Amino acid sequence: MEGTEVDPESFDPELRFARFYSIASAALGVMSFCGGVIPICGTVTGVIGIVLGMLSLRTEKSRLATFGVGISILGIITTLVYTFILLFSQGR
C-alpha cells in the first residue's frame, strides 16, 4: 500500500513532546526503582520522572505517562525506605 506512510514531522509538536515525555518518565521511573540502592540516584531520577510524566499528562492522558509517574513515586518510596534502613542499621 503506497501512500500510507506517516511523516513524523506532520504530528503536532506538542503531542510529539508529550509522547517523548511519557516514554522518558517511564524509563526514569524504572531507573529510579532499580537505582534506589544509591539514594541520590533514585531520588533525582524519580523526581525528574514525575515532572516529565506530569508534563505529558497535561497534554495527553496516556497510560505510559501514568505508569511513569506511578513507578517514579514507587522508586522514590523505595529509595527513602532503603535510606532509613541504612541509617538505622548503622546506629547499632
PyRosetta script that sets phi, psi and omega in degrees:
from pyrosetta import init, pose_from_sequence

init()
pose = pose_from_sequence("MEGTEVDPESFDPELRFARFYSIASAALGVMSFCGGVIPICGTVTGVIGIVLGMLSLRTEKSRLATFGVGISILGIITTLVYTFILLFSQGR")
pose.set_psi(1, 106.4)
pose.set_omega(1, 179.1)
pose.set_phi(2, -83.7)
pose.set_psi(2, 148.9)
pose.set_omega(2, 176.8)
pose.set_phi(3, 88.0)
pose.set_psi(3, 2.1)
pose.set_omega(3, -179.8)
pose.set_phi(4, -97.7)
pose.set_psi(4, 4.8)
pose.set_omega(4, 178.6)
pose.set_phi(5, -71.7)
pose.set_psi(5, 141.4)
pose.set_omega(5, -180.0)
pose.set_phi(6, -104.9)
pose.set_psi(6, 128.5)
pose.set_omega(6, 178.1)
pose.set_phi(7, -84.8)
pose.set_psi(7, 118.7)
pose.set_omega(7, -179.2)
pose.set_phi(8, -58.8)
pose.set_psi(8, -26.4)
pose.set_omega(8, -179.8)
pose.set_phi(9, -70.7)
pose.set_psi(9, -15.6)
pose.set_omega(9, -178.7)
pose.set_phi(10, -81.8)
pose.set_psi(10, -11.0)
pose.set_omega(10, 178.2)
pose.set_phi(11, -72.4)
pose.set_psi(11, 154.7)
pose.set_omega(11, 175.1)
pose.set_phi(12, -64.3)
pose.set_psi(12, 129.8)
pose.set_omega(12, -178.1)
pose.set_phi(13, -58.6)
pose.set_psi(13, -36.5)
pose.set_omega(13, 179.5)
pose.set_phi(14, -65.0)
pose.set_psi(14, -38.4)
pose.set_omega(14, 178.2)
pose.set_phi(15, -69.2)
pose.set_psi(15, -38.1)
pose.set_omega(15, 177.2)
pose.set_phi(16, -63.0)
pose.set_psi(16, -43.7)
pose.set_omega(16, 178.1)
pose.set_phi(17, -65.0)
pose.set_psi(17, -38.2)
pose.set_omega(17, 179.2)
pose.set_phi(18, -62.9)
pose.set_psi(18, -40.3)
pose.set_omega(18, 178.8)
pose.set_phi(19, -69.3)
pose.set_psi(19, -39.9)
pose.set_omega(19, 175.9)
pose.set_phi(20, -62.5)
pose.set_psi(20, -43.9)
pose.set_omega(20, 179.6)
pose.set_phi(21, -62.8)
pose.set_psi(21, -37.8)
pose.set_omega(21, 179.9)
pose.set_phi(22, -67.5)
pose.set_psi(22, -39.4)
pose.set_omega(22, 177.0)
pose.set_phi(23, -66.0)
pose.set_psi(23, -44.4)
pose.set_omega(23, 179.4)
pose.set_phi(24, -64.3)
pose.set_psi(24, -38.1)
pose.set_omega(24, 178.8)
pose.set_phi(25, -63.0)
pose.set_psi(25, -44.0)
pose.set_omega(25, 178.7)
pose.set_phi(26, -65.0)
pose.set_psi(26, -42.4)
pose.set_omega(26, -180.0)
pose.set_phi(27, -64.7)
pose.set_psi(27, -44.2)
pose.set_omega(27, 179.0)
pose.set_phi(28, -67.5)
pose.set_psi(28, -33.3)
pose.set_omega(28, 176.5)
pose.set_phi(29, -63.5)
pose.set_psi(29, -43.2)
pose.set_omega(29, 178.2)
pose.set_phi(30, -66.0)
pose.set_psi(30, -40.4)
pose.set_omega(30, 177.7)
pose.set_phi(31, -64.6)
pose.set_psi(31, -37.6)
pose.set_omega(31, 178.3)
pose.set_phi(32, -65.4)
pose.set_psi(32, -42.0)
pose.set_omega(32, -179.7)
pose.set_phi(33, -66.3)
pose.set_psi(33, -43.1)
pose.set_omega(33, -179.1)
pose.set_phi(34, -77.0)
pose.set_psi(34, -33.0)
pose.set_omega(34, -177.4)
pose.set_phi(35, -90.3)
pose.set_psi(35, 15.7)
pose.set_omega(35, -178.5)
pose.set_phi(36, -66.1)
pose.set_psi(36, -14.6)
pose.set_omega(36, 178.4)
pose.set_phi(37, -74.6)
pose.set_psi(37, -16.0)
pose.set_omega(37, 172.7)
pose.set_phi(38, -110.7)
pose.set_psi(38, 99.5)
pose.set_omega(38, -168.5)
pose.set_phi(39, -51.9)
pose.set_psi(39, -42.3)
pose.set_omega(39, -177.5)
pose.set_phi(40, -68.9)
pose.set_psi(40, -36.2)
pose.set_omega(40, 179.4)
pose.set_phi(41, -67.9)
pose.set_psi(41, -45.2)
pose.set_omega(41, -179.7)
pose.set_phi(42, -63.8)
pose.set_psi(42, -38.6)
pose.set_omega(42, -178.5)
pose.set_phi(43, -72.3)
pose.set_psi(43, -47.7)
pose.set_omega(43, -177.0)
pose.set_phi(44, -64.8)
pose.set_psi(44, -47.1)
pose.set_omega(44, 179.9)
pose.set_phi(45, -66.4)
pose.set_psi(45, -33.4)
pose.set_omega(45, 177.6)
pose.set_phi(46, -66.3)
pose.set_psi(46, -43.5)
pose.set_omega(46, 179.9)
pose.set_phi(47, -66.2)
pose.set_psi(47, -43.6)
pose.set_omega(47, 178.2)
pose.set_phi(48, -64.0)
pose.set_psi(48, -38.7)
pose.set_omega(48, 177.1)
pose.set_phi(49, -62.7)
pose.set_psi(49, -39.1)
pose.set_omega(49, 178.2)
pose.set_phi(50, -66.6)
pose.set_psi(50, -44.4)
pose.set_omega(50, -179.2)
pose.set_phi(51, -61.9)
pose.set_psi(51, -47.1)
pose.set_omega(51, -180.0)
pose.set_phi(52, -65.5)
pose.set_psi(52, -37.9)
pose.set_omega(52, 177.5)
pose.set_phi(53, -64.8)
pose.set_psi(53, -40.1)
pose.set_omega(53, 178.3)
pose.set_phi(54, -67.2)
pose.set_psi(54, -39.5)
pose.set_omega(54, 176.4)
pose.set_phi(55, -61.8)
pose.set_psi(55, -39.3)
pose.set_omega(55, 178.2)
pose.set_phi(56, -68.1)
pose.set_psi(56, -40.8)
pose.set_omega(56, -178.9)
pose.set_phi(57, -67.7)
pose.set_psi(57, -24.9)
pose.set_omega(57, 177.1)
pose.set_phi(58, -66.4)
pose.set_psi(58, -31.8)
pose.set_omega(58, -178.0)
pose.set_phi(59, -93.7)
pose.set_psi(59, -46.7)
pose.set_omega(59, -173.9)
pose.set_phi(60, -140.1)
pose.set_psi(60, 125.5)
pose.set_omega(60, 177.9)
pose.set_phi(61, -81.5)
pose.set_psi(61, 100.2)
pose.set_omega(61, -178.9)
pose.set_phi(62, -122.1)
pose.set_psi(62, 153.2)
pose.set_omega(62, 178.6)
pose.set_phi(63, -65.6)
pose.set_psi(63, -36.2)
pose.set_omega(63, -177.6)
pose.set_phi(64, -65.9)
pose.set_psi(64, -39.8)
pose.set_omega(64, 178.0)
pose.set_phi(65, -67.0)
pose.set_psi(65, -40.4)
pose.set_omega(65, 177.4)
pose.set_phi(66, -63.3)
pose.set_psi(66, -42.6)
pose.set_omega(66, 176.5)
pose.set_phi(67, -62.0)
pose.set_psi(67, -41.9)
pose.set_omega(67, -179.9)
pose.set_phi(68, -61.7)
pose.set_psi(68, -43.4)
pose.set_omega(68, 178.4)
pose.set_phi(69, -65.7)
pose.set_psi(69, -44.2)
pose.set_omega(69, -178.8)
pose.set_phi(70, -63.0)
pose.set_psi(70, -46.2)
pose.set_omega(70, -178.1)
pose.set_phi(71, -72.0)
pose.set_psi(71, -29.0)
pose.set_omega(71, 175.1)
pose.set_phi(72, -66.7)
pose.set_psi(72, -42.7)
pose.set_omega(72, 176.9)
pose.set_phi(73, -63.4)
pose.set_psi(73, -42.9)
pose.set_omega(73, 177.9)
pose.set_phi(74, -63.3)
pose.set_psi(74, -37.2)
pose.set_omega(74, 177.5)
pose.set_phi(75, -65.2)
pose.set_psi(75, -40.1)
pose.set_omega(75, 178.1)
pose.set_phi(76, -66.7)
pose.set_psi(76, -42.1)
pose.set_omega(76, 178.3)
pose.set_phi(77, -62.1)
pose.set_psi(77, -43.7)
pose.set_omega(77, 178.1)
pose.set_phi(78, -61.2)
pose.set_psi(78, -42.1)
pose.set_omega(78, 178.6)
pose.set_phi(79, -62.1)
pose.set_psi(79, -44.9)
pose.set_omega(79, -179.8)
pose.set_phi(80, -64.1)
pose.set_psi(80, -43.6)
pose.set_omega(80, 179.2)
pose.set_phi(81, -62.8)
pose.set_psi(81, -44.8)
pose.set_omega(81, 179.8)
pose.set_phi(82, -63.7)
pose.set_psi(82, -39.3)
pose.set_omega(82, 178.6)
pose.set_phi(83, -63.4)
pose.set_psi(83, -44.1)
pose.set_omega(83, 178.1)
pose.set_phi(84, -64.5)
pose.set_psi(84, -38.0)
pose.set_omega(84, 177.5)
pose.set_phi(85, -63.1)
pose.set_psi(85, -42.4)
pose.set_omega(85, 178.3)
pose.set_phi(86, -65.0)
pose.set_psi(86, -42.1)
pose.set_omega(86, -177.9)
pose.set_phi(87, -66.5)
pose.set_psi(87, -43.6)
pose.set_omega(87, -177.0)
pose.set_phi(88, -78.4)
pose.set_psi(88, -24.9)
pose.set_omega(88, 178.4)
pose.set_phi(89, -77.6)
pose.set_psi(89, -23.3)
pose.set_omega(89, 178.4)
pose.set_phi(90, -80.4)
pose.set_psi(90, -17.5)
pose.set_omega(90, -178.4)
pose.set_phi(91, -76.2)
pose.set_psi(91, -8.9)
pose.set_omega(91, -177.3)
pose.set_phi(92, -76.2)
pose.dump_pdb("model.pdb")
